[in-house]
Amino acid sequence: MSKLSINSDLHIDHRTHQTHVKLMTALLAAFTAHQPAQALTVSQLCREARVSRATFYRHHQDIGDIVTVAYLITLRELSDQLSALPTVTYGNLTNAIVHTMVAHPQLPQLAAWLHVEPRVISLESGLVQRVLADLEVNDQQPQFTATYLGNCLHQFNWQLSQMRPQLTLIETARLFNRLIPNVLQSARITP
């Protein structure tokens, strides 16, 4: 199979990244303390993160954008991993996706807590669509397939984040292989 070259234009400068880390840390603290999401305010979050409100609003529209940015960063990391694959198979796609999910177990929980699942599922579906297009998967309904798979990936990741005890990487990959359809089987790949 051919190599992926996913175009991803996310560039975050060092200061913006540091701000994001502070906000994400404060957001995770509120989540871990079981604070109701609707009770969390931008002022409180900024105070906890030691970030000014002006800086917050320079980069975010609302608190949910913090999770959206975290998903963008994570999906960029996944895109980079996929682009680095020497050849693309369902197995090595699965491994990259599963490693990414296991590395960020709280993201789907935060998305649910803040009610931003539609935003992040849209991002996940967009990545799936770029991968399918790059692999030239012959699909009569590419938008439907990408949206369906984006939803599947998000639901799988959310369910995975709820499991106690956590599954191992191998158990997660086996479960992924059983539950997530292999759309590459019908792929038309050009060398």
N, C-alpha and C positions, 0 to 999 in steps of 0.2 A: 504494500500500500504506500501511498505517497506521504510526503512530509507536510505537516501543517505550518502555515505561516499566518497566524491570526493577527490581524491589525488591531491594536489596542492603544488608544491615544491618551491614557491616563498618566499624567505626570503631576506629582505633588512635590513641592519644594520642601526643604528640610523644616523650616519654621511651621509651615502648614501641617506637616506630618506630626510634629511635636504637639501642636495644638490638638490635632485629632486624637493622639494617644492620651492626652490629659482628659479630654472630654469623654473618650471611650472608657477610661478608668473610672471616672466619676459616674458614668452611666451604669457600668457593671456593678459598682458599689451600691447604687440605689436598687438595682435589680436583685442583687444578692441579699439585700436587707428586706426584700419583699415589699418595697414601697409600691403603692399603686401607680401605674404609669400616668394616669390622669392627674395625679396629685403632684407629679414632678414638674417643676417650672424651669424655664430657661435661666432665670436669675439664680435659683438654687443650684442648678447644674454648673453654671459658670463660677459661682462662689466656691463650690467643692473642687472644681477643676483648676481654679485660679486663672481663669480666662475671662477677659472682659466681654460684656454683652456685644459690644461693637465688633470684636473679633469673631464671636459666635455668628452673628448675623452677616458678617462679610462672607462666610463660607457655608452657612446653613439657613434654610428657611424655617425649619422646626427641629425639634429634638429627634424625630425619626430620621432626619438626614444624616445623623451620626452613624446610624446602622447602615443606611444606604451607602455611605462612603466606605464603611468597613467592608460591605459586600463588593463594592467596586474594586477595592484594593485586593481582596481575596480572589475575585474573579480575574484580575490582572495577573496575580501570581499563578493561578491555574492556567491562564492563557500562555504565559511564558513557559510553564512546564510542558504544555501540549506542543508548543512550537519547537521545543528542544527535542522532542521525540524523533529518533532517526527514521522510524517507520511507524505508521499508525495501525494499531489493531484494537479490537474491542477490549482485549486484555490490558494493554498499556493505557488506554483511555480510562478504563475502570480504575486501575491502580492510581493514576494521577487524581482522579475525582475523589476516590475514597480517602487518599492521603490528605487532600484539602479539607474534606468534611471532618475528618478526625482531628485535624489540627485546629479547627475553629468550631468547637462544639456548642458554644453559647450563641452564635450568630442567629440560628433559626429561633431560638428561645427569645432573644431580644426582639427579633422582627415580630413575633407573635405578641409579645408583651406591649410593644408600641403600636401594634396594628398596622404595620407597614409591609405585610406580606405581598400585596399586589405590586408594590414598587420593586421588591427584590426578586420576585418571580419573573417580572418583566426583564430584569437584568440577566437572570439565569437563562431565560428563554432566548434572549438576544445572543448570549454566548453560544448556546446550542445551535442557533440558526447560522452563526458565523462558521462554526465547526462543520456543520452539514454542508454549507455552501462551499467551503474550502475543500472538503473531501468529494465534492461533486456527487453527493448522494442523490440518486434519481428518485424524486418524491413528487407525487402529483399535488400534494398539499403541504408544501414546506413550512408555511406559517403555522398551520394547525399542528404539524409534527413537532416543531420547535416549542410551541406553547405547551403542548401536552408533555413533552419531555422535561421542560423547565418546571412544570408543576410536579411531575413525578420526582425529579431530583430534589426539589424543595421539600416535598412531603417525606421522602426517604430520609433526608437530612434531619428534618424536625423529629421524626420518630426515633432516629438514631440518637439524637441528643437527649431523648427522654428515657432511654434504656439504662437500667441499673441492675447489675454492674455493666459498665461499658463493654461493648464487644471489642475483640482484638481486630487488628487490621485484616487478618485472613478471614475471620468470621464475617466482617463487614463486607469484604470483597465478594465472598460467596453469596451472601444475601443480596447484594447489589446485582450480581450476575443472574440470580434467579428472578428478581423482580423488575429490573429495568430492561426494557426491550433493546435488542441489538439491531439498531437501524443500519448498521454497516453491512449486514448480510445481503441487502439488496443494493449495496452501493456500486456505482460505476466509477471506478477510480482510474484516472489516467496516469501512466507512469511519468 
